[in-house]
Amino acid sequence: MDRSRPLARRPLVALLTATALAATGTTALASAARAADADLVRNGGFEAGLDGWSCTAGVTVNTPVRSGSSALRATPAGADNARCSQTVTVKPDSQYTLSGHVRGSYVHLGASGTGTTDVSTWAQSAPDWQRLATTFRTGPSTTRVTVYTHGWYGTGAYHADDISLVGPGGETGRPPAPPTGLEAGTVTSTSVALSWSPVAGATGYAVYRDGTKVRTVNGTSATVSGLSPSTAYAFQVAAVNDAGESARSATVTATTTAPDSGGDSGLPPHALVGYLHAGFANGSGYTRLADVPDSWDVIDLAFGEPTTATSGDIRFDRCPASECPGVESDAEFKAAVKAKQAAGKKVLISIGGQNGQVQLTTAAARDMFVTSVSKIIDEYGLDGLDIDFEGHSLFLNADDTDFRNPKTPVIVNLISALKTLKAKYGDGFVLTMAPETFFVQLGYQYYGTGKWGGQDPRAGAYLPVIHAMRDDLTLLHVQDYNSGPVMGLDNQYHSTGGADFHIAMTDMLLTGFPVAGDANNVFPPLRADQVAIGMPATPHAGNGHVAPAEVTKALDCLTKRTNCGSYATHGTWPGLRGLMTWSINWDRFGGWEFQRTFDGYFG
């Protein structure tokens, strides 16, 4: 055996080994470099609903999907292109690849705030899933980028799935620790004061009521208002910083006290509200005020109307005998008002209606409104006022974006007029409102012309009026009829014709909701005793009539949390005031079905 040969081969083996190790090290370094890249989009497959996304008109669906069990469906409507966006933390001066799969026509995928050149790509027509991708480099000081998808105006729904942004992650830090020491302080019939210990590194705190975020504050205390009397609530607090929100604190429960005496203007615990056609006739036939059954607790005389849309000069002309056979004389009508009041009923003048456009564009119109409405109230000895502004009466100017501090003259002047009337007539003055869903609940998605303009300026336009008058408001009874589909707090669209629509729309009023999807701009809930559900009395009275069984379902769900359908409420409100209907005349025409349903439920 020649022992010299293995020795001679050793340098070659060592060289190969060293080369292999060097190659392995290079591969490891490359792998480490690639490992620094990550998918930075949260919930890009929409498996967790819309968590992480801000969408103007988006929902998650189970079909069609590209992968997993969910995908996004967003529907452009009017001047809205159904934009869904998410802001992610990135690294300055770094390369990123944005991609996603879409279906539909004119579907866009893009990134803004890159610090260099914002990018987007789109599919003109994608009957099946189509991948879109684009790249960009962040600017030298860019730390946050917004990725988005949207459709195009009037082109129908689009779908998106598996959205990703691949590149190096930015320095996100860590969310703060959960707050401790949460306590309930002063409790009233409508509010609970909370306090907690400060958390290191927190820049703010999010307050939750019954699992729903209701407000954010900078300090370590907050008063949650707009609550219902004699109702138990559960509260939690989370700490917030730039990295996100902490886990929530331990839960503290508090029960509000009984309602303040005299605060409800003498209404019974559960009230039936109806409009009486006092100034006109239609197919329902004329009904004399004296002939209205005792079940009706609030009678709204329809309608006081302006001489012109912008005059503020409101007139109440009773129906002439030529149009309304059997109409009573003025003396008989005034006597009937007094008789109803003696029986504990409230008789109001309702201003507006479908044909009565009222725009208080000037201070002079505001003052004339106060003078002319006062004259009607005084002449007939009425208990108060119902605001039924519809059509183009209320709208928001483009720079009017904060419902708490409105700027638009028709809004500001109406609030001023109502406060003046309330101050003039005192605590016994009954103030009710009957807006359409377009002016209230639609505010969850849209408020005025929107951040980018182009939306209907009337969207959510009642919200600043309701909010400004909430301490003086006796009843809000939104018209849950003659309405298109409206998105509820479950981010699903609900349509008229069944109990679910009434449950979802009423839950929004009693829970509160972020205006235009802004979690930092929450419209506070109303008290349950301030809310009634508006329904048409018969199929002739308006679109969205529901059968008595559906009325009962809605009341059961909201007051007892039983008999609910697909919508899960955020609370239980046994103090819900009752029902409103258009109209008493139509209910009489329909054999008093609506009245009998109310009487049968509340006794």
C-alpha positions in Angstrom: 0.0 0.0 0.0 1.2 3.4 -0.9 0.5 5.6 2.1 1.7 8.7 0.5 -1.4 9.1 -1.8 -3.9 10.0 1.0 -1.5 12.5 2.4 -1.1 14.0 -1.1 -4.9 14.4 -1.4 -5.5 16.2 1.8 -4.8 19.7 0.5 -7.4 19.2 -2.2 -10.0 18.0 0.3 -9.3 20.9 2.5 -9.7 23.2 -0.4 -13.0 21.7 -1.4 -14.2 21.8 2.2 -13.3 25.4 2.6 -14.9 26.3 -0.7 -18.1 24.4 0.4 -18.1 26.2 3.7 -17.6 29.5 2.0 -20.5 28.8 -0.4 -22.7 27.7 2.5 -21.9 30.9 4.3 -22.8 32.9 1.2 -26.1 31.1 0.9 -26.8 31.6 4.6 -26.1 35.3 4.2 -28.4 35.5 1.2 -31.1 33.6 3.1 -30.7 36.0 6.0 -31.1 38.9 3.7 -34.2 37.4 2.2 -35.5 36.6 5.6 -35.5 40.4 6.4 -38.3 40.8 3.8 -41.8 40.0 5.1 -45.4 40.4 4.1 -46.4 43.5 5.9 -50.1 43.6 5.1 -52.3 42.6 8.0 -55.1 40.2 7.1 -54.4 40.4 3.4 -56.6 37.4 2.8 -59.6 38.9 4.7 -59.9 35.8 6.8 -60.5 38.0 9.8 -63.2 40.1 8.2 -62.1 43.7 7.6 -59.7 43.7 10.5 -56.9 46.0 9.7 -58.7 47.5 6.7 -60.6 50.8 6.4 -63.3 50.4 3.7 -66.0 52.8 2.5 -68.3 50.1 1.1 -66.7 46.8 1.7 -67.8 43.5 3.2 -66.2 40.0 3.4 -67.8 37.1 1.5 -67.2 33.4 1.4 -67.6 33.1 -2.4 -65.9 33.8 -4.7 -62.5 33.4 -2.9 -59.1 32.8 -4.4 -57.7 31.1 -1.3 -58.8 30.5 2.2 -62.4 31.0 3.1 -63.0 34.7 2.7 -62.4 37.6 0.2 -63.3 41.3 -0.1 -66.3 42.5 -2.0 -66.7 46.2 -2.4 -69.4 48.0 -4.3 -68.9 51.5 -5.7 -72.0 53.7 -5.5 -72.6 57.2 -6.6 -69.5 59.3 -6.1 -67.8 56.6 -4.0 -65.3 54.2 -5.6 -65.4 51.7 -2.7 -61.8 52.2 -1.5 -60.3 49.8 1.0 -57.0 50.8 2.5 -54.5 49.9 5.1 -51.5 51.8 6.5 -48.3 49.7 7.1 -45.0 50.5 8.7 -42.0 50.4 6.3 -38.3 51.1 6.2 -36.9 54.2 4.6 -35.0 53.9 1.3 -36.1 50.3 0.7 -37.6 48.2 -2.1 -41.2 46.8 -1.9 -43.4 44.6 -4.0 -47.2 45.1 -3.8 -49.4 42.4 -5.2 -52.9 41.0 -5.0 -55.6 39.1 -6.8 -58.8 40.8 -8.1 -62.0 40.1 -10.0 -64.3 42.6 -11.7 -64.0 45.7 -14.0 -61.6 48.6 -13.5 -60.2 47.3 -10.2 -57.2 49.2 -8.9 -54.3 48.2 -6.5 -51.9 50.9 -5.4 -49.7 52.5 -2.7 -49.6 56.1 -1.6 -47.3 58.0 0.7 -44.2 56.2 -0.6 -42.0 59.3 -0.4 -41.0 58.8 -4.0 -43.4 58.0 -6.8 -46.8 56.6 -5.7 -47.8 53.6 -7.8 -50.9 51.8 -8.9 -51.9 49.1 -11.3 -55.3 48.0 -12.5 -57.3 45.3 -14.3 -59.7 46.6 -16.9 -61.8 43.4 -17.0 -61.2 40.3 -14.8 -64.0 37.8 -15.0 -61.8 35.4 -12.9 -59.1 36.0 -10.4 -56.2 38.1 -11.9 -52.9 38.9 -10.2 -51.9 42.6 -10.1 -48.4 43.6 -9.0 -46.3 46.7 -8.8 -43.0 47.8 -7.1 -41.8 51.0 -5.5 -39.0 52.3 -3.4 -39.6 54.3 -0.2 -38.2 57.7 0.3 -35.3 58.4 2.7 -37.6 59.4 5.5 -40.7 57.3 4.7 -41.8 55.1 7.6 -45.5 54.5 6.7 -47.2 53.7 3.4 -50.9 53.2 2.6 -51.9 50.3 0.3 -55.3 50.3 -1.2 -57.7 48.8 -3.6 -60.7 50.4 -5.2 -63.2 50.0 -8.1 -64.6 52.6 -10.4 -67.8 54.7 -10.3 -70.9 52.8 -11.4 -69.1 49.7 -12.6 -70.5 47.3 -10.0 -68.9 45.2 -7.2 -65.3 44.0 -7.4 -63.5 41.3 -5.4 -60.0 41.3 -3.9 -58.0 38.6 -2.1 -54.5 37.8 -1.0 -53.2 41.4 -0.9 -49.5 41.5 0.1 -46.7 44.0 0.5 -43.3 42.3 0.6 -40.2 44.1 1.8 -38.3 44.9 5.0 -40.4 45.7 8.0 -40.0 49.1 9.7 -39.3 49.8 13.4 -42.8 49.3 14.9 -41.9 49.1 18.5 -44.3 47.4 20.8 -47.8 48.3 22.0 -48.0 49.4 25.6 -49.1 47.2 28.5 -52.8 46.9 29.4 -54.1 49.5 31.8 -54.7 48.5 35.4 -56.8 50.0 38.2 -59.9 50.7 36.1 -62.7 52.0 38.4 -66.2 53.4 38.0 -66.7 56.7 39.8 -69.8 58.9 39.6 -72.8 57.2 38.1 -75.9 59.0 36.9 -79.0 57.9 35.0 -77.2 58.5 31.7 -73.4 58.5 32.4 -70.6 56.6 34.1 -67.3 58.3 35.1 -64.2 56.0 34.7 -60.6 56.3 35.8 -57.5 54.1 35.6 -53.7 54.1 36.3 -51.3 55.6 33.7 -49.4 53.2 31.4 -45.7 53.8 30.5 -45.3 54.6 26.8 -49.0 55.2 26.1 -50.0 58.2 24.0 -53.7 57.7 24.5 -56.4 55.3 25.7 -59.4 53.7 24.0 -62.5 53.2 26.1 -64.8 50.3 25.4 -68.4 49.9 26.4 -69.9 46.3 26.1 -67.1 45.4 23.7 -67.5 48.4 21.4 -65.0 51.3 21.3 -66.9 54.5 22.2 -64.2 57.1 22.5 -60.4 57.8 22.8 -58.8 60.1 25.4 -55.4 61.4 26.2 -55.7 61.3 30.0 -56.5 58.6 32.5 -60.2 59.3 33.0 -63.3 59.6 30.8 -67.0 60.0 31.3 -69.2 57.8 29.0 -72.5 59.5 28.4 -75.6 58.9 26.4 -76.5 55.8 28.5 -79.9 54.4 29.3 -81.2 54.6 32.9 -81.3 51.5 35.1 -79.1 49.6 32.7 -75.9 47.6 33.4 -72.8 48.3 31.3 -69.4 46.6 31.0 -66.3 48.9 30.5 -62.7 48.2 29.5 -59.8 50.4 28.6 -56.8 49.8 26.2 -53.6 51.8 26.0 -52.5 53.1 22.7 -49.2 54.2 21.1 -47.8 54.4 17.5 -47.2 50.6 17.5 -50.9 49.9 18.2 -53.3 49.1 21.0 -52.7 47.0 24.0 -54.8 44.2 25.3 -57.9 45.5 27.1 -58.0 46.0 30.9 -60.0 43.9 33.3 -63.8 44.6 33.0 -65.6 46.9 35.3 -69.4 46.9 35.4 -71.7 49.8 36.5 -75.4 50.2 36.5 -76.9 53.6 35.7 -79.4 55.0 38.1 -83.2 55.4 37.6 -84.3 58.2 35.2 -84.4 61.7 36.5 -88.0 62.8 37.3 -89.6 65.1 34.8 -86.9 64.5 32.2 -89.2 62.7 29.7 -91.9 65.5 29.3 -94.6 63.3 30.8 -94.6 60.5 28.3 -95.4 57.0 29.4 -92.6 54.4 29.6 -93.6 53.1 26.2 -95.2 55.4 23.8 -97.1 55.1 20.5 -96.4 58.0 18.1 -98.3 58.8 14.9 -98.8 61.4 12.3 -102.2 62.8 11.7 -103.0 64.2 8.2 -104.4 67.5 9.5 -103.6 69.7 6.5 -104.3 67.5 3.5 -106.2 64.5 2.2 -105.1 61.3 0.4 -106.4 57.8 -0.1 -106.3 57.0 3.6 -109.3 59.4 4.3 -109.6 62.2 6.8 -109.5 61.5 10.6 -110.7 64.0 13.1 -108.4 64.7 16.0 -111.1 63.8 18.5 -111.5 60.4 16.8 -107.9 59.4 17.4 -107.9 56.4 19.8 -106.4 56.8 23.3 -103.6 54.4 22.4 -101.8 57.2 20.6 -99.5 59.0 23.1 -97.9 61.5 20.7 -99.9 63.0 17.8 -97.9 64.9 15.2 -100.0 67.3 13.1 -98.8 67.0 9.5 -97.6 69.5 8.3 -96.4 73.0 8.9 -94.8 74.1 5.7 -92.7 77.2 4.6 -94.0 79.9 2.3 -90.8 79.4 0.3 -87.9 77.0 0.9 -85.6 79.7 2.4 -88.1 82.1 4.1 -88.3 80.3 7.4 -91.9 81.4 7.5 -93.9 78.3 8.6 -97.6 78.1 8.1 -100.1 75.5 9.2 -103.2 75.4 7.0 -105.8 72.9 8.1 -107.4 70.8 5.4 -110.4 72.6 3.8 -113.9 71.0 3.8 -113.8 70.7 0.0 -110.8 68.4 0.3 -111.6 66.7 3.6 -115.3 66.0 4.1 -116.2 66.0 7.8 -113.3 68.3 8.8 -113.9 69.9 12.2 -114.0 73.7 12.7 -111.1 75.5 14.2 -112.9 75.8 17.6 -113.6 72.0 17.5 -110.0 71.3 16.6 -108.6 73.4 19.4 -111.0 71.8 21.8 -109.8 68.3 20.7 -106.2 69.4 21.4 -107.1 70.3 24.9 -109.1 67.1 25.4 -106.1 65.0 24.3 -103.8 66.9 26.6 -106.2 66.4 29.5 -106.0 62.7 28.8 -102.1 62.8 29.1 -101.4 62.9 25.3 -99.0 65.2 23.5 -100.0 67.1 20.4 -97.2 68.6 18.2 -96.8 70.5 15.0 -94.6 68.6 12.5 -92.6 70.8 10.2 -91.5 69.7 6.8 -92.6 66.4 5.3 -92.0 65.3 1.8 -93.1 68.6 0.2 -92.0 71.1 2.8 -88.4 71.9 2.1 -87.0 74.2 4.9 -83.6 75.8 4.5 -82.6 78.3 7.2 -79.8 79.8 5.1 -79.8 83.1 7.0 -80.2 84.6 10.4 -83.3 86.3 9.2 -84.8 82.9 8.2 -83.8 81.5 11.5 -85.6 84.2 13.4 -88.7 84.0 11.2 -88.8 80.2 11.9 -88.8 80.8 15.6 -91.5 83.5 15.3 -93.8 81.6 13.0 -93.5 78.3 14.7 -94.2 79.9 18.1 -97.3 81.5 16.6 -98.6 78.1 15.5 -97.9 76.5 18.9 -99.5 79.4 20.8 -102.6 79.5 18.5 -103.5 75.9 19.0 -102.0 75.4 22.4 -99.6 72.6 21.3 -97.0 70.8 23.4 -94.1 71.1 21.1 -92.4 70.5 17.8 -91.5 67.6 15.4 -88.8 68.2 12.9 -89.4 66.2 9.7 -87.0 67.8 7.3 -86.5 65.7 4.2 -85.2 66.2 0.7 -82.7 69.0 0.4 -83.6 70.8 3.7 -80.3 69.8 5.4 -76.9 69.4 3.8 -73.2 69.9 4.7 -70.8 72.3 3.1 -67.5 70.7 1.8 -65.5 72.1 4.7 -68.0 70.9 7.3 -66.5 67.6 8.5 -67.0 67.5 12.3 -70.5 66.7 13.5 -69.7 68.2 16.9 -68.8 71.6 15.5 -71.0 72.2 12.4 -70.3 75.2 10.1 -73.1 75.0 7.5 -75.7 77.8 7.9 -78.7 75.5 7.4 -77.4 73.3 10.2 -76.2 76.0 12.6 -79.3 78.1 12.2 -81.7 75.2 12.8 -79.8 74.3 16.0 -80.0 77.9 17.2 -83.7 78.1 16.4 -84.5 74.8 18.3 -82.5 76.0 21.3 -84.4 79.3 21.3 -87.7 77.5 21.2 -86.7 75.1 24.0 -85.6 78.0 26.2 -88.8 79.9 25.4 -91.2 77.1 26.4 -89.2 75.4 29.1 -88.8 71.9 30.4 -92.2 70.8 29.3 -91.5 71.5 25.6 -91.6 68.3 23.6 -89.0 68.0 20.8 -89.0 65.1 18.4 -87.3 64.4 15.1 -88.2 62.0 12.2 -85.2 61.9 9.8 -84.7 59.4 7.1 -81.9 56.7 7.4 -80.0 58.6 4.7 -79.5 61.5 7.1 -78.6 59.4 10.2 -77.4 55.8 9.9 -75.8 56.3 6.5 -73.4 58.6 8.4 -71.6 55.4 9.5 -70.2 55.1 6.0 -70.5 58.6 4.6 -70.5 62.1 6.0 -71.2 65.0 3.7 -69.1 65.3 0.6 -66.3 63.1 2.1 -62.6 63.4 2.4 -62.1 63.3 -1.4 -65.3 65.1 -2.3 -68.0 63.9 -4.6 -70.3 62.3 -2.1 -73.9 63.5 -1.5 -73.6 66.5 0.9 -76.8 65.4 2.6 -75.3 62.1 3.9 -75.5 62.1 7.7 -76.6 65.7 7.8 -79.0 65.2 10.7 -76.2 64.0 13.0 -74.9 67.5 14.1 -78.5 68.6 14.8 -79.3 65.4 16.9 -76.0 65.7 18.8 -76.4 69.4 19.6 -80.0 68.9 20.8 -79.5 65.5 22.6 -80.0 67.0 26.0 -83.3 68.6 24.9 -84.4 65.9 22.6 -87.5 64.0 23.7 -87.7 61.4 20.9 -85.8 60.4 17.8 -87.9 58.2 15.5 -85.9 57.6 12.3 -88.0 56.6 9.4 -87.0 52.9 8.8 -88.8 52.9 5.5 -88.6 54.3 2.0 -84.9 53.5 2.4 -82.3 51.7 0.3 -80.0 49.1 1.9 -78.0 50.6 4.8 -74.8 49.2 6.4 -75.1 48.2 10.1 -72.5 48.0 12.7 -71.8 44.4 11.5 -70.6 45.9 8.2 -73.3 44.1 6.4 -76.0 45.8 4.3 -79.6 45.5 5.7 -82.8 46.1 3.7 -86.3 47.1 4.6 -89.1 44.6 4.9 -88.1 42.6 7.9 -87.2 42.7 11.6 -83.4 42.7 11.0 -83.5 46.2 9.4 -85.2 47.7 12.4 -82.9 45.9 14.8 -79.8 47.0 13.0 -80.8 50.6 12.5 -82.0 51.0 16.1 -78.9 49.3 17.5 -76.8 51.9 15.8 -78.7 54.7 17.6 -78.4 53.0 21.0 -74.8 51.9 20.6 -73.3 54.8 18.9 -71.1 54.6 15.8 -67.9 56.0 14.2 -68.9 58.7 11.7 -67.6 57.9 8.2 -65.7 54.9 9.7 -63.5 57.1 11.8 -62.9 55.3 15.1 -61.8 58.6 16.7 -65.0 60.4 15.7 -67.8 58.5 17.4 -71.4 59.7 17.4 -72.5 58.9 21.0 -75.5 56.7 21.7 -78.8 58.1 22.6 -80.7 57.0 25.7 -83.2 54.2 25.1 -86.1 56.4 26.4 -85.2 58.9 23.6 -85.6 56.3 20.8 -88.7 55.0 19.0 -88.8 52.9 15.8 -90.4 54.4 12.8 -92.5 52.1 10.6 -95.2 52.4 7.9 -98.7 51.5 9.2 -99.7 49.6 6.1 -98.2 48.6 2.7 -100.0 51.7 1.3 -98.2 54.1 3.7 -94.6 53.5 2.5 -92.1 51.0 1.3 -90.7 48.7 4.0 -94.0 47.7 5.8 -93.5 44.7 8.0 -96.1 42.3 9.4 -97.0 42.4 13.1 -94.9 39.3 13.7 -91.8 41.1 12.4 -92.6 44.1 14.6 -92.7 41.8 17.6 -89.4 40.2 16.6 -87.7 43.6 16.5 -89.1 44.6 19.9 -88.1 41.2 21.5 -84.6 41.4 20.2 -84.0 45.0 21.3 -85.7 44.9 24.7 -85.1 41.3 25.7 -82.3 40.0 23.3 -84.6 37.2 22.3 -86.2 36.2 19.0 -83.2 37.9 17.2 -82.3 37.1 13.6 -79.0 37.4 11.9 -78.0 40.7 13.5 -76.4 40.6 16.9 -77.2 43.7 19.0 -74.6 45.4 21.2 -76.9 45.6 24.2 -80.4 45.1 25.6 -82.7 48.1 26.1 -85.9 47.4 28.0 -86.4 51.2 28.2 -86.8 51.6 24.4 -89.6 54.2 24.2 -91.8 52.6 21.6 -93.0 52.9 18.0 -93.7 55.7 15.5 -95.8 55.2 12.4 -96.8 57.0 9.2 -99.6 57.4 9.8 -102.6 57.4 12.1 -104.8 57.9 9.0 -103.3 54.9 7.2 -103.6 52.7 10.4 -107.3 53.5 10.6 -107.5 52.6 6.9 -105.8 49.3 7.7 -108.2 48.4 10.6 -105.8 49.7 13.3 -103.4 46.8 12.9 -100.3 48.8 13.9 -102.0 50.2 17.0 -103.2 46.7 18.0 -99.7 45.3 17.7 -98.3 48.0 20.0 -101.1 47.6 22.5 -100.7 43.8 22.5 -97.0 44.0 23.1 -96.7 46.8 25.7 -100.2 46.5 27.2 
